[in-house]
Amino acid sequence: MPIQPIIIPIHKGKLIKLLIFSVIFILAGIWIITVKPGVSDTFLNNGFIKYGAAAAAIIMGISAMIFFIIKMSDEKPGFIIDSKGLTDNASGVNAGFIPWEDIRHIYTSQVMSEKFIMIGVSYPEKYINRQTQFLKRKAMNFNYKAYGSPISITANGLKTSHEELLATLNEMWGKFKNA
């Protein structure tokens, strides 16, 4: 039974906030390298730890900044839910189209204060292997090993909340998983 697709657009305002945080990350990394702040903690005052953290902040900040700039110019919907399945175009590692029959369970995972919707699929390797970029394939493989699914979705860049997206996914999966 076909239904009108539920289209969830990308939230440009949320992306701008995340872009600002990315720039702050970059600036913090540069500050650590240039100012060389002293810390009373011996572990944190270790040059390798301090400069490694600074380099990681700069690399992560630049990567995130590039992603958010690309996403802000992307005109495709962030997420589509219909009678055939769901299409993820919002994540850093887009899963693309996932048919309902591939989905085995939907659950929430949390890393620090960040909530993710995990989509447990029958053939995780199928979704990992269809990633053409090496880093995206590695990220999906890490998610699979650490959280039980290669597919993680966050509502951070979408015009919806985590709770609303999770409820909609569960409702639609309930309707169509055995169709």
N, C-alpha and C positions, 0 to 999 in steps of 0.2 A: 504494500500500500504506500505509494509515493506521498510524500508530504512536502510542504513548502520548506525549502532549506532554511536552517537557522544560520545566519551569517553574522559573525562577530568581527567587527573591524578592528584594525590596529589603532590603539589610542596614542595619538601623536604627543599629547601632553605628558603622558607617563614616560614616553620615550625621551622627551626633552629632559625630564628630571633624571632619568638614568644616564643620559649623555653628560649632564652636569656632574654626576657622581663619578663618571669615567674620567672626566677632566681633573677632578679633585684627586683621584687615585694617581694619575700621571704626575700632577704637581707635587703630591706627597712623596712619590718616589724620587723625583728630581730634587726636592728639598733635602731628603735624607742623604743623597749623594753629594750635593754641593755644600750644605751647611755642616754635615757630619756631626749631628747632635750627640752629645754624650748621655749615656744612660747609666744609672747606678747599678742595674742588674748586670752581672758579669756575662750571662748568656746572651742578652740582647745587645751588649756592647761589643760582642764578637764581630769583627769586620765582615767575615764570611756571611754570618746570619743577617747582619744589618744591610749589607749591600745586595745580598741575595733577595731579601724582602723588598728592597727598593727596586731592583730589576724586575721582580715578579709583578710589583704594583704597576710599573710602567708598561710592561708587556700586556698585562691583563687590561689595563686602562685603555691602551691603544686598540687592542682587539675589540673590546666592548664598544669603544667609540666608533670604530669602523662599522661594526654590526648595527649600531643604533642609527647611524647616518644612512646606511643602506636601507634599513627597515622604514625609516621615515619617508623615503622616496618610493617605497614599494606601494603600488596601488592595489595589489591583490588583497582580498580579505585575510585577516589573520587566522580565522578558524571557520570552518564550515561543517555543519552537522546536518545530515539528511538521512533518508531511508536506506541508503546504501552503505553509509559509514561516516567517518569523519576525515577531514583534511586539515592538517596542521601546517600553517605557513607562518606561525608566530615565533616559534622557538629558535634558539641559536642553532640547534640541530633539528631542522624541520623533518618530521617523520613523513610528511606527504599524506597520501590517501591511505587510510586503514579501514578495510571493510569490517562490518560488524561481526561476520563469522570468524575473523582472525582474533577477535578480542576475547580473552578468557576471564579477565577481571580488571576492575578499575579501582585504584586505591590512592591514598595520599601518603606522600613521604615528605619529611621535613629535614632540611639541612640548615642548622642554626635557626634563624627565624623565617627562612624562606620555605614556603609550601609548594610542592610539586604534585601534579596529578600524574600518576604512573599508569600507563596502559599496558597491562600484561597481555602479550600476544602468544599465539600457538607456535609460531616459527620466528623467534627473535633474530636468528641469523639472517633471515630474509630481509629484515629491516636494517640490520647492520650492514650487510653486504651491498645493499642498493645505494649506500652513500658513496659518492664518487670522490669526495675529499678525504684525505688521510686522517686529518684531525677530527673531523666529524664522525668518521667510522670508529676511531679510538674512543671518542667521548661516549658514543652509543655502547660500545663494548664495556667501558668502565661502568656506565649506568646499569647495564645488564648484570655485571658481576657484583656490584655494590648494592643495588636496590631491587634486583629481580626482573627488571624490564629495561630494554634499550630506549624506550620511549617515555620521555618526561616532558610534561607541559606545564608552563607557568602562565598565570593570567596577568603577569606584570605589564606586558605591552598590549593588552587587549582591553576593549571597552566592556569589561565585565569584572566581577570579583572571582576569587578562587572558589568560594562557596557556590556562587551561581553557576559557574562553569561545571563544577563537579556534579551538582544536582541535575543540570541539563543533560550531561553525558550519561549519568546513571539512569535517568528517566528514558532517554532515547535508546540506550543499550537494552534496557528492559523490554522495550517495544519491539526492537528489531533483531535481537541476537539470535532468535530461532526462526527468523523469517526465511 
